[in-house]
Amino acid sequence: MSLRSLPQIALCGALVALMPSAALAHAEVAVGAGLVNGLMHPILGPDHLVAMVAVGLWGAQLRAPLIWALPVAFPLMMAVGGVLGVIGVDLPAVEIGIAVSALALGLLVALAVKAPNAAAVAVVSVFAIFHGHAHGTELPHAATPIAYGLGFVLSTGLLHVSGIAIGLLDKIKPMGGSIVRGCGGIVALVGLYYLLRAVGAL
Amino acid sequence: MMRGFRAFHLLPFVAAAALAPSPAHAHLVDIRFGDFYGGALHLLTGLQYGLLLLALALFAGLHTPLKARWMLLAAPLGIGLGAAAALAFPGPQVTLWLTGALALLGVGTALQLRSSAPVLFALGTAIAALLGYENGLAMTDQTDTLLFISGLIGAAVVVVWLLTAVVARLSTRAAWVRIGFRTIGSWIAAVAIILMAFSVSGTPAVAG
Protein backbone atom coordinates (compact mmCIF):
# COMPACT_ATOMS: atom_id res chain seq x y z
CA MET A 1 0.00 0.00 0.00
CA SER A 2 1.64 3.23 -1.15
CA LEU A 3 1.64 6.69 0.39
CA ARG A 4 -0.75 7.82 -2.34
CA SER A 5 -3.43 5.73 -0.69
CA LEU A 6 -3.18 7.61 2.57
CA PRO A 7 -5.96 10.16 1.84
CA GLN A 8 -8.35 7.38 0.97
CA ILE A 9 -7.38 5.46 4.06
CA ALA A 10 -7.85 8.54 6.22
CA LEU A 11 -11.26 9.20 4.68
CA CYS A 12 -12.41 5.65 5.20
CA GLY A 13 -10.98 5.60 8.70
CA ALA A 14 -12.92 8.74 9.55
CA LEU A 15 -16.12 7.22 8.17
CA VAL A 16 -15.66 4.06 10.19
CA ALA A 17 -14.87 6.12 13.30
CA LEU A 18 -18.07 8.07 12.84
CA MET A 19 -20.23 4.96 12.70
CA PRO A 20 -22.79 5.28 15.43
CA SER A 21 -22.89 2.71 18.17
CA ALA A 22 -25.51 2.22 20.82
CA ALA A 23 -25.93 5.28 23.03
CA LEU A 24 -26.43 4.10 26.57
CA ALA A 25 -27.97 6.84 28.66
CA HIS A 26 -27.61 4.87 31.86
CA ALA A 27 -24.46 2.92 31.23
CA GLU A 28 -22.85 1.50 34.33
CA VAL A 29 -19.64 3.25 33.34
CA ALA A 30 -19.14 4.68 36.80
CA VAL A 31 -19.39 1.20 38.29
CA GLY A 32 -16.63 -0.03 36.01
CA ALA A 33 -14.48 2.99 36.74
CA GLY A 34 -15.05 2.65 40.49
CA LEU A 35 -14.20 -1.04 40.37
CA VAL A 36 -11.01 -0.42 38.42
CA ASN A 37 -9.98 2.40 40.75
CA GLY A 38 -10.54 0.16 43.75
CA LEU A 39 -8.72 -2.75 42.15
CA MET A 40 -5.73 -0.59 41.32
CA HIS A 41 -5.49 1.22 44.67
CA PRO A 42 -3.62 -1.54 46.55
CA ILE A 43 -1.57 -2.39 43.47
CA LEU A 44 -0.35 1.11 42.65
CA GLY A 45 1.14 1.55 46.12
CA PRO A 46 4.16 -0.79 46.25
CA ASP A 47 4.17 -0.69 50.05
CA HIS A 48 0.52 -1.84 50.09
CA LEU A 49 1.22 -4.45 47.46
CA VAL A 50 4.21 -6.13 49.11
CA ALA A 51 2.56 -6.08 52.54
CA MET A 52 -0.51 -7.88 51.14
CA VAL A 53 1.64 -10.49 49.44
CA ALA A 54 3.61 -10.90 52.67
CA VAL A 55 0.40 -11.71 54.57
CA GLY A 56 -0.14 -14.63 52.20
CA LEU A 57 3.52 -15.67 52.35
CA TRP A 58 3.54 -15.73 56.13
CA GLY A 59 0.23 -17.57 56.27
CA ALA A 60 1.60 -20.23 53.93
CA GLN A 61 4.76 -20.54 56.02
CA LEU A 62 2.74 -20.94 59.20
CA ARG A 63 0.48 -23.55 57.56
CA ALA A 64 -3.05 -24.41 58.73
CA PRO A 65 -5.02 -22.87 60.28
CA LEU A 66 -3.18 -19.57 59.73
CA ILE A 67 -2.88 -20.07 55.99
CA TRP A 68 -6.59 -19.22 55.82
CA ALA A 69 -7.11 -17.41 59.12
CA LEU A 70 -4.82 -14.53 58.17
CA PRO A 71 -6.50 -13.81 54.80
CA VAL A 72 -9.92 -14.03 56.49
CA ALA A 73 -8.96 -11.82 59.44
CA PHE A 74 -7.23 -9.21 57.33
CA PRO A 75 -10.25 -7.97 55.31
CA LEU A 76 -12.44 -7.90 58.41
CA MET A 77 -9.95 -5.76 60.33
CA MET A 78 -9.23 -3.76 57.20
CA ALA A 79 -12.93 -2.88 57.25
CA VAL A 80 -12.47 -1.42 60.73
CA GLY A 81 -9.69 0.81 59.41
CA GLY A 82 -11.83 1.61 56.39
CA VAL A 83 -14.68 2.71 58.64
CA LEU A 84 -12.32 5.06 60.50
CA GLY A 85 -11.16 6.47 57.19
CA VAL A 86 -14.67 6.88 55.81
CA ILE A 87 -16.02 8.69 58.86
CA GLY A 88 -12.98 10.94 58.92
CA VAL A 89 -11.22 9.72 62.05
CA ASP A 90 -7.56 10.58 61.72
CA LEU A 91 -5.21 7.74 62.41
CA PRO A 92 -1.74 8.93 63.35
CA ALA A 93 1.09 8.12 60.96
CA VAL A 94 -0.86 5.99 58.51
CA GLU A 95 1.89 5.99 55.90
CA ILE A 96 4.46 5.04 58.51
CA GLY A 97 2.16 2.29 59.75
CA ILE A 98 1.82 0.86 56.24
CA ALA A 99 5.57 0.98 55.66
CA VAL A 100 6.20 -0.65 59.05
CA SER A 101 3.68 -3.37 58.15
CA ALA A 102 5.65 -4.21 55.00
CA LEU A 103 8.95 -4.12 56.89
CA ALA A 104 7.69 -6.22 59.79
CA LEU A 105 5.79 -8.77 57.72
CA GLY A 106 8.77 -9.05 55.37
CA LEU A 107 11.08 -9.74 58.30
CA LEU A 108 8.66 -12.27 59.78
CA VAL A 109 8.70 -14.15 56.47
CA ALA A 110 12.45 -13.74 55.90
CA LEU A 111 13.22 -15.07 59.36
CA ALA A 112 10.46 -17.70 59.11
CA VAL A 113 9.13 -16.65 62.51
CA LYS A 114 6.74 -19.22 63.96
CA ALA A 115 4.22 -17.18 65.92
CA PRO A 116 1.33 -18.59 67.98
CA ASN A 117 -2.00 -18.41 66.17
CA ALA A 118 -3.47 -15.59 68.25
CA ALA A 119 -0.31 -13.50 68.02
CA ALA A 120 -0.09 -13.89 64.23
CA VAL A 121 -3.72 -12.87 63.81
CA ALA A 122 -3.22 -9.92 66.16
CA VAL A 123 -0.15 -8.66 64.29
CA VAL A 124 -1.84 -8.89 60.91
CA SER A 125 -5.04 -7.33 62.27
CA VAL A 126 -3.25 -4.26 63.60
CA PHE A 127 -1.54 -3.68 60.27
CA ALA A 128 -4.82 -4.25 58.43
CA ILE A 129 -6.31 -1.23 60.19
CA PHE A 130 -3.68 1.07 58.66
CA HIS A 131 -4.22 -0.34 55.18
CA GLY A 132 -7.99 -0.09 55.55
CA HIS A 133 -7.75 3.50 56.69
CA ALA A 134 -5.74 4.45 53.63
CA HIS A 135 -8.31 2.84 51.31
CA GLY A 136 -11.26 4.18 53.30
CA THR A 137 -10.23 7.82 53.06
CA GLU A 138 -10.43 7.50 49.28
CA LEU A 139 -13.90 5.93 49.27
CA PRO A 140 -16.01 9.10 49.63
CA HIS A 141 -14.26 10.46 46.53
CA ALA A 142 -15.29 7.49 44.42
CA ALA A 143 -18.15 7.92 41.98
CA THR A 144 -19.57 4.56 43.04
CA PRO A 145 -18.39 3.73 46.56
CA ILE A 146 -19.64 0.14 46.46
CA ALA A 147 -17.71 -0.62 43.29
CA TYR A 148 -14.61 1.07 44.68
CA GLY A 149 -14.92 -0.80 47.98
CA LEU A 150 -15.47 -4.09 46.20
CA GLY A 151 -12.47 -3.39 43.99
CA PHE A 152 -9.97 -2.74 46.74
CA VAL A 153 -11.19 -5.61 48.90
CA LEU A 154 -11.04 -7.97 45.91
CA SER A 155 -7.60 -6.73 44.97
CA THR A 156 -6.35 -7.13 48.53
CA GLY A 157 -7.73 -10.65 48.71
CA LEU A 158 -6.20 -11.65 45.41
CA LEU A 159 -2.82 -10.32 46.54
CA HIS A 160 -3.14 -12.54 49.62
CA VAL A 161 -3.91 -15.49 47.36
CA SER A 162 -0.84 -14.63 45.27
CA GLY A 163 1.24 -14.59 48.44
CA ILE A 164 -0.16 -17.96 49.48
CA ALA A 165 0.59 -19.38 46.04
CA ILE A 166 4.20 -18.23 46.26
CA GLY A 167 4.39 -19.30 49.89
CA LEU A 168 3.41 -22.86 48.98
CA LEU A 169 6.90 -23.17 47.45
CA ASP A 170 7.98 -23.50 51.08
CA LYS A 171 7.05 -27.16 50.91
CA ILE A 172 9.34 -27.84 47.95
CA LYS A 173 12.77 -29.08 48.99
CA PRO A 174 15.52 -28.02 48.96
CA MET A 175 15.20 -24.46 47.61
CA GLY A 176 11.53 -23.62 48.18
CA GLY A 177 11.92 -22.35 51.71
CA SER A 178 14.85 -20.16 50.72
CA ILE A 179 12.90 -18.64 47.84
CA VAL A 180 10.00 -17.77 50.15
CA ARG A 181 12.32 -16.27 52.75
CA GLY A 182 14.06 -14.35 49.97
CA CYS A 183 10.70 -12.91 48.93
CA GLY A 184 10.23 -11.87 52.56
CA GLY A 185 13.58 -10.11 52.43
CA ILE A 186 12.53 -8.18 49.33
CA VAL A 187 9.28 -7.19 51.03
CA ALA A 188 11.22 -5.98 54.06
CA LEU A 189 13.54 -3.90 51.88
CA VAL A 190 10.61 -2.26 50.11
CA GLY A 191 9.03 -1.58 53.51
CA LEU A 192 12.29 -0.08 54.79
CA TYR A 193 12.53 2.19 51.75
CA TYR A 194 8.97 3.47 52.26
CA LEU A 195 9.56 3.85 56.00
CA LEU A 196 12.61 6.01 55.40
CA ARG A 197 10.64 8.04 52.88
CA ALA A 198 7.71 8.43 55.26
CA VAL A 199 9.91 9.77 58.05
CA GLY A 200 11.69 12.09 55.64
CA ALA A 201 15.04 10.35 55.73
CA LEU A 202 15.07 9.98 51.95
CA MET B 1 -6.59 14.36 -3.63
CA MET B 2 -8.79 11.62 -4.89
CA ARG B 3 -6.60 10.92 -7.94
CA GLY B 4 -5.74 7.32 -8.13
CA PHE B 5 -8.77 6.47 -6.06
CA ARG B 6 -9.72 2.87 -6.57
CA ALA B 7 -13.04 1.54 -5.49
CA PHE B 8 -11.44 -1.66 -4.36
CA HIS B 9 -9.35 0.29 -1.87
CA LEU B 10 -12.56 0.81 -0.04
CA LEU B 11 -13.44 -2.84 0.06
CA PRO B 12 -11.64 -3.72 3.30
CA PHE B 13 -13.27 -0.81 5.04
CA VAL B 14 -16.69 -1.58 3.66
CA ALA B 15 -16.22 -5.15 4.81
CA ALA B 16 -15.06 -3.97 8.23
CA ALA B 17 -18.01 -1.61 8.50
CA ALA B 18 -20.43 -4.34 7.48
CA LEU B 19 -18.96 -6.71 10.01
CA ALA B 20 -18.90 -4.18 12.85
CA PRO B 21 -21.10 -5.66 15.53
CA SER B 22 -24.10 -3.84 16.82
CA PRO B 23 -26.19 -4.90 19.81
CA ALA B 24 -28.36 -7.88 18.96
CA HIS B 25 -31.75 -7.78 20.60
CA ALA B 26 -33.08 -11.28 20.46
CA HIS B 27 -35.80 -10.38 22.92
CA LEU B 28 -37.33 -6.98 22.50
CA VAL B 29 -37.60 -5.89 26.07
CA ASP B 30 -40.00 -3.06 25.44
CA ILE B 31 -42.87 -5.18 24.24
CA ARG B 32 -44.93 -8.03 25.63
CA PHE B 33 -42.78 -9.51 28.39
CA GLY B 34 -40.73 -6.35 28.76
CA ASP B 35 -41.55 -5.88 32.43
CA PHE B 36 -40.51 -9.44 33.15
CA TYR B 37 -37.04 -8.66 31.80
CA GLY B 38 -37.20 -5.31 33.56
CA GLY B 39 -37.70 -7.01 36.90
CA ALA B 40 -35.02 -9.60 36.28
CA LEU B 41 -32.49 -7.05 35.10
CA HIS B 42 -33.29 -4.66 37.92
CA LEU B 43 -32.18 -7.30 40.37
CA LEU B 44 -29.22 -8.55 38.38
CA THR B 45 -27.68 -5.24 37.36
CA GLY B 46 -27.42 -3.72 40.82
CA LEU B 47 -24.00 -4.51 42.25
CA GLN B 48 -25.27 -4.58 45.82
CA TYR B 49 -28.21 -6.80 44.88
CA GLY B 50 -25.90 -9.26 43.15
CA LEU B 51 -23.59 -9.34 46.15
CA LEU B 52 -26.53 -10.01 48.43
CA LEU B 53 -27.74 -12.93 46.33
CA LEU B 54 -24.20 -14.32 46.36
CA ALA B 55 -24.00 -13.84 50.14
CA LEU B 56 -27.31 -15.64 50.67
CA ALA B 57 -26.09 -18.56 48.59
CA LEU B 58 -22.70 -18.70 50.33
CA PHE B 59 -24.20 -18.56 53.80
CA ALA B 60 -26.76 -21.25 53.03
CA GLY B 61 -24.39 -23.41 51.00
CA LEU B 62 -21.94 -23.73 53.87
CA HIS B 63 -24.65 -25.37 55.96
CA THR B 64 -25.48 -29.01 55.40
CA PRO B 65 -27.26 -29.65 52.07
CA LEU B 66 -30.42 -30.55 53.98
CA LYS B 67 -30.51 -27.13 55.63
CA ALA B 68 -29.28 -25.29 52.54
CA ARG B 69 -32.37 -26.47 50.66
CA TRP B 70 -34.48 -24.14 52.76
CA MET B 71 -32.82 -21.18 51.08
CA LEU B 72 -34.14 -22.39 47.73
CA LEU B 73 -37.63 -21.68 49.02
CA ALA B 74 -36.79 -18.70 51.23
CA ALA B 75 -35.20 -16.56 48.51
CA PRO B 76 -38.04 -16.53 45.96
CA LEU B 77 -40.69 -16.40 48.69
CA GLY B 78 -39.01 -13.42 50.35
CA ILE B 79 -38.45 -11.59 47.07
CA GLY B 80 -42.11 -12.06 46.13
CA LEU B 81 -43.40 -10.97 49.53
CA GLY B 82 -41.08 -7.96 49.60
CA ALA B 83 -42.03 -6.81 46.11
CA ALA B 84 -45.72 -7.21 46.95
CA ALA B 85 -45.18 -5.18 50.12
CA ALA B 86 -43.55 -2.44 48.05
CA LEU B 87 -46.72 -2.31 45.97
CA ALA B 88 -49.03 -2.19 48.96
CA PHE B 89 -46.92 -0.02 51.27
CA PRO B 90 -44.47 2.00 49.21
CA GLY B 91 -41.99 3.76 51.44
CA PRO B 92 -38.39 4.86 51.51
CA GLN B 93 -35.61 2.67 50.17
CA VAL B 94 -34.07 0.16 52.51
CA THR B 95 -30.54 0.31 51.13
CA LEU B 96 -28.94 0.65 54.57
CA TRP B 97 -30.80 -2.42 55.81
CA LEU B 98 -29.61 -4.31 52.75
CA THR B 99 -26.04 -3.30 53.49
CA GLY B 100 -26.49 -4.44 57.09
CA ALA B 101 -27.84 -7.76 55.87
CA LEU B 102 -24.84 -8.06 53.56
CA ALA B 103 -22.49 -7.48 56.50
CA LEU B 104 -24.37 -10.01 58.62
CA LEU B 105 -24.24 -12.69 55.94
CA GLY B 106 -20.59 -11.89 55.16
CA VAL B 107 -19.54 -12.22 58.80
CA GLY B 108 -21.69 -15.33 59.19
CA THR B 109 -20.01 -16.90 56.17
CA ALA B 110 -16.50 -15.87 57.21
CA LEU B 111 -16.98 -17.31 60.70
CA GLN B 112 -19.03 -20.20 59.29
CA LEU B 113 -21.82 -19.61 61.77
CA ARG B 114 -24.30 -22.45 61.75
CA SER B 115 -27.99 -22.00 62.34
CA SER B 116 -30.96 -24.32 62.53
CA ALA B 117 -33.12 -24.86 59.46
CA PRO B 118 -36.01 -22.67 60.72
CA VAL B 119 -33.61 -19.82 61.56
CA LEU B 120 -31.90 -20.12 58.19
CA PHE B 121 -35.28 -20.10 56.46
CA ALA B 122 -36.52 -17.10 58.45
CA LEU B 123 -33.29 -15.16 57.93
CA GLY B 124 -33.24 -15.94 54.20
CA THR B 125 -36.88 -14.94 53.79
CA ALA B 126 -36.42 -11.70 55.73
CA ILE B 127 -33.34 -10.62 53.80
CA ALA B 128 -34.85 -11.60 50.47
CA ALA B 129 -37.98 -9.65 51.43
CA LEU B 130 -35.86 -6.55 51.98
CA LEU B 131 -34.30 -7.12 48.58
CA GLY B 132 -37.71 -7.62 47.01
CA TYR B 133 -39.05 -4.48 48.67
CA GLU B 134 -36.14 -2.35 47.46
CA ASN B 135 -36.51 -3.63 43.91
CA GLY B 136 -40.29 -3.48 44.06
CA LEU B 137 -40.13 0.24 44.68
CA ALA B 138 -38.93 0.64 41.09
CA MET B 139 -42.38 -0.29 39.79
CA THR B 140 -44.43 2.58 38.40
CA ASP B 141 -48.09 2.95 37.43
CA GLN B 142 -47.21 1.80 33.91
CA THR B 143 -45.41 -1.31 35.10
CA ASP B 144 -47.05 -4.68 34.69
CA THR B 145 -46.53 -5.63 38.31
CA LEU B 146 -47.14 -9.34 37.84
CA LEU B 147 -44.51 -9.57 35.13
CA PHE B 148 -42.05 -7.37 37.02
CA ILE B 149 -42.34 -9.38 40.23
CA SER B 150 -42.14 -12.61 38.24
CA GLY B 151 -38.92 -11.31 36.72
CA LEU B 152 -37.51 -10.51 40.15
CA ILE B 153 -38.42 -13.95 41.46
CA GLY B 154 -37.14 -15.67 38.34
CA ALA B 155 -33.77 -13.96 38.55
CA ALA B 156 -33.47 -14.72 42.26
CA VAL B 157 -34.38 -18.35 41.69
CA VAL B 158 -31.79 -18.83 38.97
CA VAL B 159 -28.97 -17.11 40.85
CA VAL B 160 -29.65 -18.39 44.36
CA TRP B 161 -30.49 -21.94 43.34
CA LEU B 162 -27.46 -22.32 41.13
CA LEU B 163 -25.00 -20.66 43.52
CA THR B 164 -26.32 -22.45 46.60
CA ALA B 165 -26.06 -25.77 44.80
CA VAL B 166 -22.52 -25.02 43.63
CA VAL B 167 -21.38 -23.89 47.09
CA ALA B 168 -23.05 -26.81 48.86
CA ARG B 169 -21.61 -29.32 46.42
CA LEU B 170 -18.07 -27.96 46.22
CA SER B 171 -17.68 -27.26 49.92
CA THR B 172 -18.06 -30.97 50.65
CA ARG B 173 -15.29 -31.83 48.22
CA ALA B 174 -12.23 -30.31 49.87
CA ALA B 175 -11.44 -28.27 52.95
CA TRP B 176 -9.65 -25.56 50.99
CA VAL B 177 -12.75 -24.93 48.87
CA ARG B 178 -14.75 -24.30 52.03
CA ILE B 179 -12.00 -21.95 53.20
CA GLY B 180 -12.14 -20.17 49.87
CA PHE B 181 -15.89 -19.57 50.30
CA ARG B 182 -15.31 -18.30 53.84
CA THR B 183 -12.66 -15.94 52.51
CA ILE B 184 -15.13 -14.56 49.96
CA GLY B 185 -17.53 -14.09 52.89
CA SER B 186 -14.93 -12.00 54.70
CA TRP B 187 -14.47 -9.87 51.58
CA ILE B 188 -18.22 -9.32 51.35
CA ALA B 189 -18.35 -8.40 55.04
CA ALA B 190 -15.50 -5.94 54.64
CA VAL B 191 -17.19 -4.16 51.72
CA ALA B 192 -20.51 -4.05 53.54
CA ILE B 193 -19.10 -2.74 56.82
CA ILE B 194 -17.26 0.08 55.06
CA LEU B 195 -20.37 0.93 53.01
CA MET B 196 -22.49 1.02 56.15
CA ALA B 197 -20.10 3.51 57.68
CA PHE B 198 -20.20 5.50 54.47
CA SER B 199 -24.00 5.55 54.44
CA VAL B 200 -24.35 6.36 58.13
CA SER B 201 -21.72 9.08 58.09
CA GLY B 202 -23.57 10.78 55.24
CA THR B 203 -20.32 11.63 53.51
CA PRO B 204 -21.30 12.83 50.05
CA ALA B 205 -19.82 10.86 47.19
CA VAL B 206 -17.70 13.03 44.96
CA ALA B 207 -17.51 12.20 41.29
CA GLY B 208 -14.05 11.50 39.98
Interface residues (C-beta under 8 A of the other chain):
Chain A: R4 S5 P7 Q8 I9 C12 G13 L15 V16 M19 S21 A22 E28 A30 V31 W68 P71 V72 A73 F74 P75 L76 M78 A79 V80 G82 V83 V86 I87 G88 G132 G136 L139 P140 H141 A142 A143 T144 P145 I146 A147 G149 L150 V153 L154 G157
Chain B: M1 M2 G4 F5 R6 H9 L10 F13 A16 A17 A20 S22 P23 T45 L47 Q48 L51 V107 A110 W176 I179 R182 T183 I184 S186 W187 A189 A190 V191 I193 I194 L195 M196 A197 F198 V200 S201 T203 P204 A205 V206 A207 G208
